[in-house]
Amino acid sequence: MLQGVEALGISHRGNPAGVVTISAGVAVLGPLQPRSAHEVLAEADQALYRAKQLGRNRIEQAA
């Protein structure tokens, strides 16, 4: 997904790369870690902000 969005070449003057890129945070919900949907979304959100802090245009997984 990262490469595909960047390859579209959509101009973005506010991005150092000059084109639109994406960052994503992911979290896993499974039987070994029972949590609420709210908790999983909060973990994914934290991972997203970590991806942005680490330079954008990347994917970070929740710890």
Backbone as numpy.savetxt, mean C-alpha at the origin, in Angstrom:
# Nx Ny Nz CAx CAy CAz Cx Cy Cz
0.80 -4.92 -9.86 -0.03 -3.73 -9.86 0.85 -2.48 -9.86
1.91 -2.49 -9.03 2.78 -1.32 -8.98 3.33 -0.98 -10.35
3.87 -1.98 -11.01 4.46 -1.76 -12.33 3.41 -1.37 -13.36
2.24 -1.99 -13.28 1.19 -1.70 -14.23 0.70 -0.27 -14.15
0.51 0.24 -12.93 0.05 1.62 -12.76 1.12 2.59 -13.23
2.35 2.35 -12.85 3.44 3.24 -13.27 3.60 3.23 -14.79
3.44 2.05 -15.40 3.59 1.92 -16.86 2.51 2.68 -17.63
1.40 3.00 -16.99 0.37 3.80 -17.66 0.88 5.19 -18.03
1.87 5.65 -17.29 2.48 6.94 -17.59 1.57 8.14 -17.39
0.66 8.06 -16.44 -0.24 9.18 -16.15 0.57 10.28 -15.46
0.62 11.43 -16.06 1.43 12.54 -15.56 0.97 12.98 -14.17
1.97 13.22 -13.30 1.70 13.70 -11.93 2.88 14.58 -11.53
2.68 15.87 -11.65 3.77 16.81 -11.36 4.20 16.79 -9.90
3.33 16.38 -8.99 3.66 16.36 -7.58 4.45 15.14 -7.13
4.67 14.21 -8.03 5.40 12.98 -7.71 6.80 13.08 -8.31
7.85 12.79 -7.51 9.21 12.84 -8.05 9.41 11.95 -9.28
8.65 10.88 -9.38 8.77 10.00 -10.55 8.12 10.64 -11.78
7.30 11.67 -11.57 6.65 12.35 -12.67 5.38 11.70 -13.17
5.07 10.52 -12.64 3.86 9.78 -13.04 3.14 9.26 -11.81
1.88 8.89 -12.00 1.09 8.32 -10.91 1.68 6.96 -10.52
1.85 6.74 -9.23 2.27 5.45 -8.68 1.30 5.10 -7.54
1.40 3.88 -7.03 0.54 3.49 -5.91 1.37 2.92 -4.78
0.82 3.02 -3.60 1.34 2.35 -2.42 0.18 1.55 -1.85
0.50 0.44 -1.19 -0.55 -0.40 -0.62 -0.08 -1.00 0.70
-1.04 -1.21 1.58 -0.81 -1.92 2.82 -1.71 -3.13 2.83
-1.16 -4.27 3.20 -1.96 -5.50 3.22 -1.89 -6.15 4.59
-2.97 -6.82 4.95 -3.06 -7.58 6.19 -3.83 -8.86 5.89
-3.55 -9.89 6.64 -4.15 -11.20 6.40 -5.11 -11.56 7.53
-6.24 -12.08 7.15 -7.21 -12.59 8.12 -7.33 -14.08 7.87
-7.01 -14.86 8.89 -7.07 -16.30 8.73 -7.43 -16.99 10.02
-7.64 -18.30 9.98 -8.08 -19.03 11.16 -7.05 -19.07 12.29
-5.78 -18.89 11.97 -4.75 -18.93 13.00 -4.63 -17.61 13.75
-5.22 -16.55 13.21 -5.17 -15.24 13.85 -6.57 -14.63 13.86
-7.46 -15.14 14.67 -8.82 -14.60 14.66 -8.86 -13.16 15.16
-9.35 -12.27 14.29 -9.49 -10.85 14.62 -10.73 -10.34 13.91
-11.17 -9.18 14.32 -12.32 -8.58 13.66 -11.89 -7.94 12.35
-12.85 -7.71 11.49 -12.57 -7.03 10.22 -12.00 -5.64 10.50
-12.51 -4.97 11.53 -12.00 -3.64 11.89 -10.51 -3.70 12.24
-10.09 -4.70 12.98 -8.68 -4.84 13.35 -7.81 -5.09 12.12
-8.28 -5.93 11.22 -7.52 -6.24 10.01 -7.37 -4.99 9.13
-8.46 -4.23 8.98 -8.38 -3.00 8.20 -7.45 -1.98 8.84
-7.44 -1.91 10.16 -6.54 -0.99 10.86 -5.08 -1.39 10.63
-4.80 -2.69 10.63 -3.44 -3.17 10.36 -3.02 -2.84 8.93
-3.92 -3.03 7.97 -3.63 -2.71 6.58 -3.39 -1.20 6.43
-4.15 -0.39 7.12 -3.99 1.05 7.07 -2.62 1.46 7.61
-2.21 0.87 8.72 -0.88 1.16 9.27 0.21 0.77 8.28
0.04 -0.37 7.63 1.02 -0.82 6.64 1.07 0.14 5.45
-0.08 0.66 5.04 -0.13 1.63 3.95 0.69 2.87 4.30
0.50 3.41 5.49 1.23 4.61 5.88 2.72 4.32 6.02
3.08 3.11 6.44 4.50 2.72 6.49 5.08 2.70 5.07
4.32 2.20 4.10 4.77 2.18 2.70 5.02 3.59 2.21
4.15 4.51 2.55 4.33 5.90 2.12 5.55 6.52 2.78
5.76 6.23 4.06 6.92 6.78 4.78 8.23 6.23 4.24
8.20 5.00 3.73 9.42 4.36 3.24 9.72 4.67 1.77
8.97 5.59 1.20 9.33 6.03 -0.14 8.25 5.91 -1.20
7.09 5.44 -0.84 5.98 5.31 -1.79 6.28 4.30 -2.89
5.28 4.08 -3.75 5.39 3.13 -4.86 5.88 1.77 -4.37
5.23 1.26 -3.34 5.63 -0.03 -2.75 4.46 -0.64 -2.01
4.62 -1.89 -1.61 3.62 -2.61 -0.83 4.28 -3.02 0.48
3.58 -2.79 1.58 4.04 -3.22 2.89 3.01 -4.14 3.51
3.49 -5.18 4.15 2.61 -6.14 4.82 2.55 -5.82 6.30
1.36 -5.95 6.87 1.19 -5.74 8.31 2.05 -6.73 9.08
2.57 -6.27 10.20 3.45 -7.12 11.01 2.68 -8.19 11.74
